[in-house]
Amino acid sequence: MKTLVKSTINSYINSITINFYFMENVRIYTSNVQIDIMDAKNILNQAGINYFEINKMDTAHAGILGGTVDLHVSKENVEKALSLLAELK
């Protein structure tokens, strides 16, 4: 019983943490082309902009249409990141 309660509490805390993280970030780039994602990440790294990557190219997300990779940045960096990545789109 203790293990079940502890597991439930940990899952709840992780859910809150994940939801909080996504509330503070904005998706700024999506692609299904790996080289484009690598270019975008390199541009953000060189500009000193931290990003969060969500890779939906695995079999759980891909399905028939294939998956994508999404890049997210903090709200403070959205404008700068979008201007840097404008040439990739």
Legacy VTK file of the C-alpha trace (Angstrom):
# vtk DataFile Version 3.0
C-alpha trace
ASCII
DATASET POLYDATA
POINTS 89 float
0.000 0.000 0.000
2.827 2.414 0.857
4.422 1.801 -2.537
1.167 2.531 -4.352
0.619 5.780 -2.428
4.229 6.863 -2.974
3.984 6.072 -6.694
0.713 8.012 -7.015
2.161 11.026 -5.208
5.314 10.978 -7.377
3.221 10.763 -10.548
1.101 13.705 -9.396
4.179 15.812 -8.586
5.751 14.980 -11.965
2.505 15.961 -13.702
2.435 19.320 -11.926
6.094 19.939 -12.782
5.566 19.107 -16.450
2.426 21.269 -16.684
4.233 24.181 -15.019
7.159 23.838 -17.418
4.958 23.920 -20.494
3.048 26.950 -19.224
6.310 28.922 -19.191
7.506 27.926 -22.680
6.378 28.534 -26.244
6.789 26.258 -29.263
8.831 28.150 -31.818
9.840 25.519 -34.364
8.505 22.216 -35.681
9.952 19.964 -38.362
10.067 16.361 -39.445
13.453 16.832 -41.154
16.338 15.938 -38.833
18.882 18.229 -40.535
16.527 21.220 -40.116
16.134 20.435 -36.415
19.905 20.162 -36.032
20.333 23.541 -37.772
17.707 25.163 -35.540
19.275 23.770 -32.365
22.723 24.941 -33.492
21.419 28.470 -34.163
19.751 28.606 -30.739
22.870 27.235 -29.012
25.142 29.790 -30.683
22.775 32.593 -29.629
22.810 31.326 -26.043
19.082 30.529 -26.070
18.032 27.536 -23.990
15.435 25.318 -25.599
13.322 22.285 -24.775
12.887 19.570 -27.392
9.883 17.273 -27.764
10.628 14.446 -30.160
7.437 12.932 -31.571
9.234 10.857 -34.177
9.014 7.654 -32.171
6.502 4.950 -33.045
4.052 6.031 -30.339
3.464 9.375 -32.078
4.431 8.737 -35.682
1.550 6.642 -36.995
0.953 6.816 -40.713
1.983 10.456 -41.163
5.326 10.336 -39.394
6.339 12.400 -36.415
7.874 15.790 -35.764
10.314 17.425 -33.403
9.126 20.567 -31.609
11.470 23.156 -30.103
10.232 25.336 -27.230
11.866 28.381 -25.624
10.994 30.581 -22.668
8.584 33.448 -23.239
11.435 35.935 -22.846
13.329 34.404 -25.791
10.458 33.867 -28.241
10.940 37.010 -30.331
14.714 36.600 -30.628
14.462 32.865 -31.410
11.796 33.392 -34.078
13.865 36.063 -35.817
16.955 33.812 -35.780
15.026 30.843 -37.144
12.996 32.757 -39.743
15.290 31.707 -42.591
14.772 28.003 -41.813
11.023 28.074 -42.364
LINES 1 90
89 0 1 2 3 4 5 6 7 8 9 10 11 12 13 14 15 16 17 18 19 20 21 22 23 24 25 26 27 28 29 30 31 32 33 34 35 36 37 38 39 40 41 42 43 44 45 46 47 48 49 50 51 52 53 54 55 56 57 58 59 60 61 62 63 64 65 66 67 68 69 70 71 72 73 74 75 76 77 78 79 80 81 82 83 84 85 86 87 88
